[in-house]
Amino acid sequence: MSRVPETVAAIGIPLVWGNSVLPGLGLGVRGRTAANAAFATAYALAFHGVPNWRSAKGFWYGAVSASLVAAGYGVALAIPSVRKRLREFDDRGPGVSTAEWIAVHIPIGTVYSEEMIFRATLDPLLDNKFGSRVGSVCGVLTFGLWHIHPARAAGDSVPVAIAATAAGGVALGWLRRRTGSVTAPALLHSAINVGGALAPRLARLIGAARI
């Protein structure tokens, strides 16, 4: 496969999968998790992804990053006005328990899948093709566009979702480049998503306990 078609395919295939093929399959949450993980694994194999999961540096950077995120959620829950706003957020794990959502679907269906596609595979490919500066921009834009269908399905603003996830992709990509491993961005990604799932529930529990 020549370099230009390979690059176009590496960018385009995840976008078609995430925004068209996967939604079109009509799977439930468990089926989507399994399908997404299988696609991510096949994609990384096809485009020679290098996750380097067993990285001590990656684990250290990821643990520190995840701890900062957890602390941020703790501060948010401690502020009454912010906690009140958190109570208004809808749950994003319909059809499954909270425990299953945070123990299975976030780490496998979201974190593993997206880190294998973007940080383990696409980002290094784009860096090699364009250099780290341009490669980073292309990678984070693709990561943002990957979230078009999820934003529509959730009733969120698509431009806001693209911008927010692209901004998150900057931090995740920086961690991968800094450590040479997807372990660091995977731990940060997990902390953000698990915290986002738990914070509204905890806010409602705190509110109920104080009534």
C-alpha positions, 0 to 999 in steps of 0.5 A: 500500500503506497503512502498517500492511499494508506494515510487516506484509508487510515483517516477515513476508515475509522470515521466511516466505521464510527459514524456510519457502519457501527450505528447501522448495525443496530446493536445494543450496548454490549454488541457495540462494545464487542464490535468496536473492540474487534474493529480497533484490534483489526485496525491496529493490526492492519496499520501496524499500531504499536500500543506499548502497553507495558510501559512503566513511564506510560503507567506513571504519567497516566496514574498522575494524570488520572489522579489529577482528573479524579481530584478535579471531580472531587472538587466539583462535587464539593462545590454546591453550585457545580454539584447542582449542575451535575445532578442535571446531567443524564446517565450515559449508560442506558440498558446496563448497570452503572457497574457494568458501564464503568467496568466493561463498556468504558474501558473496552468499548471506548478507551481500549478501542479509541486508544488502539485506533488513534494513539496506538495507530493513527497518530504515529502514522500521521507523525511519520507522514507529516511530522508531529506538529501537523500529524497532531492536528490531523489526528485530533481533528479525526478524533473529534470527527469520530464523535459526530454520531455519538453526539447526535445520538445523545442530542448534544451539539455536534460542533461542541462535541467535536471541539471538546473531544479534539481538545481532549485528543491534544492531551491524550496525544501529548501523553502518547508522544511523551511516553511512547505508550498508550498506557498513559492516555488510556489511564487519563481517558478512563479517569475522564469517562469514568468520572463523567459517568459517576459524578452526576450519580454521586451528585444526586446521591449527595443531594438526596442524603441532604434532603 
